[in-house]
Amino acid sequence: MEMEKKSEYNTEGLLMLKDVYKNYGDVEALKGVNFTARKGQCLVILGPSGAGKTTTLKVIAGLESVESGEIYFKGQFINNLEPRNRNMAMVFETYALYPHISVFENLASPLRTLKMDEDTIKKRVTEIATMLGIDKFLERRPGFLSGGQRQRVALGRALIKPVDLYLMDEPIAHLDAKLRYQMIGEFKHLQETLKISILYVTHDWREAMSLGNEIIVLNKGRVEQYGEKDEIFKHPANTFVARMIGDPPMNLMHGSISERGGSSIFKASHGMEIDLHESIRPGKAILGVRSSKIGLALPSNKRGIDAEVYSCGKHGMNTVVSMKVGEEILKTEFKGHQSFNIGQMIRIYIDLENACIFHESGKLIRVLGERNG
């Protein structure tokens, strides 16, 4: 029977998706999604709005069916398994609370369904409520809480139930910045101490880098890259991933590579030339440089590049400057608060260490400074 189907690919994976497709009418929401999540891991799905992140969680939870492909959980083929039989808990971006009962009862309801004794329920509710900072609101109803407080109750309802996999869809999106940072720390502590398995969805690369053991970058229903977070940051598979990770995002300059004196020269479309100090096959290319690799050069620096200040603003304790070089707009971030005037001419340098060379199609060719990269 189909329900008994086993995966020849299943090894240590807690969850595996193999060539999963999902359509909504004529819209292809998922286009051949493949990945494996391990037990005790926090695996993050990162992508912009419309990438298919929530749809991925829904087909895993059994809330949506798939057009084709296979989903395995704990070695079992689960495509047609009812959601209640999958032993997963899901937290949505929107609150899923009972408005007519107290916070305590909202948290306790999953445990009552499991027929736990009252002492165990009270202890567990108190522990979760304290961890989430909602222990003072246990007697209130959700309608008397702020949006952030309601989101924490929704998180608590999922975390309180002992399950094999927690599915989290932008669970802290409605929280203020201070509380988001606090909750990221709580998630890390919870996941690492209890070794619980989490599949976490976000559009925020900082959340992804902070929480994820590994990251899946999703775009329009396709997996652009899947791997360890350091690998994704240092070796983005393509220009989409490169711009998804980082703030300001990676600067991408279109141009071409040619040979000169035994070294490769990148010539941007606006005429700027940069010696790459490595031999790379000539042709059209894209040079990717992180904002942290662009700095102010002394006027006497012969390798400096003239740039016109396009905009300037504060970013925390630093200053983010957009500058125009030819027709390209590049962004960099300087330490401390500095003043620049729009239209001001400045001289900059570009540090090519770990800069990325992409094919004109967007695919990564080389990370500079890594001969075998």
ABEGO torsion letter per residue (X at the ends): XAAABBBAABBABABBBBGBBBBBEABBABBGBBBBBBBGBBBBBBEBBGAGAAAAAAAAAGABBBABEBBBBGGBBAAABBAAAAGBBBBBABBBBBAABBAAAAAAAAAAAAGBBAAAAAAAAAAAAAAAGAAAAAABBAAABBAAAAAAAAAAAAAABBBABBBBBGAAAABBAAAAAAAAAAAAAAAAAAGBBBBBBBABAAAAAAABABBBBBBGGBBABBEBAAAAAABBABAAAAAABEOBBBBBBBBBBBBBGGBBBBBBAAGBBBBAGBBBBBEBBBBBBBAAABBBBBAABAABBBBBBABBBBBEABBBBBBBBEABBBBBBBBEBBBBBBGBBBBBBBBABGBBBBBAAGBBABBBGBAAX
